């Protein structure tokens, strides 16, 4: 991994907008026009944070996570989003971001770092397993038809 790439905490509207290219890969259903306001609201009301890896002014990898408590997992950090631009993959950025979030969890005395991944995303699953994550649950959902 190239040590010139450092984790940066994303806070400003400009930095949030710089995440769009990576986010749109992971969440193509989102709208670029309301992305910044959605994230700002999540940061303000839902303890959502973003850590990014920058190449100059370009975010090339990001992790979106939040602090929360659940009866199942306890006092945790939940990783909502983790993605790297395709041309920057295989440089260890996902592992770097996972380690960053784990360090935050350790310093905040959290019980665990938890995430979900798509059944078919074998590449991400390999990264998570390589980084010490284990399969502990099956996540189910019911889509609300409007």
DARA-V525945 format. One record per backbone hydrogen bond with DSSP energy under -1.0 kcal/mol. CO is the residue of the C=O (numbers start at 1). NH is the residue of the N-H. Records with the same first field share a line. If there is no record, write none. Layout:
CO=NH ; NH
This chain:
2=5
8=52
12=16
13=17
14=18
16=19
17=20
19=23
20=24
22=26
23=27
27=30
34=38
35=39
36=40
37=41
38=42
39=43
40=44
41=45
42=46 ; 48
49=65
50=10
51=63
52=8
53=60 ; 61
55=58
58=55
60=85
61=53
62=83
63=51
64=80 ; 81
65=49
66=78
68=76
70=74
74=70
75=111
76=68
77=114
78=66
81=64
83=62
85=88
86=89
92=96
93=97
94=98
95=99
96=100
97=101
98=102
99=103
100=104
101=105
102=106
103=107
104=108
105=110
106=109
112=77
114=79
118=121
120=122
121=125
122=126
123=127
124=128
125=129
126=130
127=131
128=133
129=132
